Amino acid sequence: MEQKIRRDRNMGDNLRRLRADAGLSQEKLCAELQRRGCDIGRTTYAKYEAGELNIRASVIIELRKIYNCSYDEFFVGLE
């Protein structure tokens, strides 16, 4: 029997909240990530926020620097 991976909506919600709190659109955020060496397009980032794709650790590291927050902020509400 095939088992499906459960999508984690809380991570996506946290990513969306942090981006909104920073006043950034997905396009502007992706441009900043690309400037910092993360090759992320808006479509891919939208999938992170929708919980359809797992985010890479290297992207979380850069997002923490952009948002100037702790890593805990990305995992609020996750069990």
N, C-alpha and C positions, 0 to 999 in steps of 0.2 A: 504494500500500500504506500502510495506517495504521500509525503507529508509536506504541506506548504509552509513556508517561512511566514511567520506573523509579521505584518507590517507594523512598524512602531510609529504611531501618530504623535505621541508625546514629543519625540525628538523633533519631528517636523514642526510641531506647534512652537517648541522652544526656539527653533531656528527663525521662524516667522516673527515671533515676539521680539527677539533680539534685533533683527533687521529693522522692524518697525520702530523700535525704541531708538535706534541709531538714525532714523529718518532717511533710510536708503531704499531705493527701488532695487528689484532683483538685478536689473541691468547695471546700475551703478555699482552694486556690490560685486557682481561678476567682473566688471572692468577693474575694480581694485584688486580682486583676487588674482586676475590675470597679470596685473602689474607686479604682483608679488610672487609670480611664478607658478600659480595654480591654474592649470588650463581647464577652467570650468565655464561652460556656456550657460545662458539663462535657462534653457530647457532642462539641462541636467540639474541645475540648482532648484528649479521648480519641483522636480521629482524628489529632491531631498526634503523640501518643505511639505510635500504631499505624503511623505512616508513611503514612496514607491521605490526608492533607491537608498541604499546605505551610504552614508557620507564617509569619506576617507579621513583618516586621522590627520593627514597633512593639511586638509582643508580646515578641520576644527582648530588646529594650531594657529593657522593664519586668521581665522575668524576671531579667536580669542584676542589676538593682537589688535585687530580692527576695532572690536567692541570694547577692549580694555576691561574684560570681565574675567571671572574665574571659570575654570572648566566645569564646575558644578552647575553653572547657569544652563549649560547644554543638556543636563540630565535631570532637571527638575521634573518631578512627577513620574520618573521611571523607577520601576521596581526590580 
